[in-house]
Amino acid sequence: MSSAFALIVISAVFHAAWNLLVKTSADKVAYNVHIQVATAVFITSYTVLFFPEAFYFHKPTFIYALLSSFFFALYQHFTAISYKYADVSLVYPITTSSPFFIMIWAYFILDEHVTPFGILGIVLVLAGCYIMNITNGKGNKSGLYGILTALLAAFLYSFGAMADKMGVESVNTHLYIMLMADFMSFYSVLFTIISHRKSVTLHRKVSVPVQWKLVILGGLAMSASTITYRLGLIDMQISYASALRQLSSLFGVLMGLFFLKESYGLQRIVGSMVIVAGIMLIRLNM
């Protein structure tokens, strides 16, 4: 179980890294699509090279990958929409609330039982994320619409998490991971073209060599995050794993502090302490 815990934490670090790259990119929508495609290429290559025995058709694995990637893509789609109607710092904490839904579905669907202190740990992690990111920002057009859309995103993510857990526990884990990444790439391109723009080319203000270096770097970080999280998820309850993955918020703030020279005030210090307390409770109750 300790190795699963370590893999989820490592995944959170890489998750924060690729999100930081998206945050600093000149064109966030296009950049995100490009690193999704790069991730699909990297994970497919990784599977071909190291797990060629995984290449055989297994219907449940295929279905789990199709479903999880669809709901994860919808999560990203509605999260992006919520950012249009309210400040990111206002709606982002709401999009991290999916572990609440996941804990409920996992009890009924997967027969997972979380201890009272484990539930407290999950609540503390989410509360810490909320404290670290919440502001008094106002919506650009309709703050309530942005909040409701963010809540919908978290709700949809929870269904993807259920399929994700069943997918990694299938008889062909590495095939599942590869298919999930490939389907995510396809859905991301499709939803972006339909909902955002006709073109998903990168921003012209940044030189082409630099852009592709950043795409490769982002794709590698996302690939590492995707693989380590699913490998850790095999031996960990999804209720705990989904909450533990929210450590990416803490790592993201720390990376912003060191690389972007962002401020780290009292609010973020308190939020960090609450997250760490929650993680300790989760670790003790696993």
Disulfide bonds with the S-S distance in Angstrom:
none
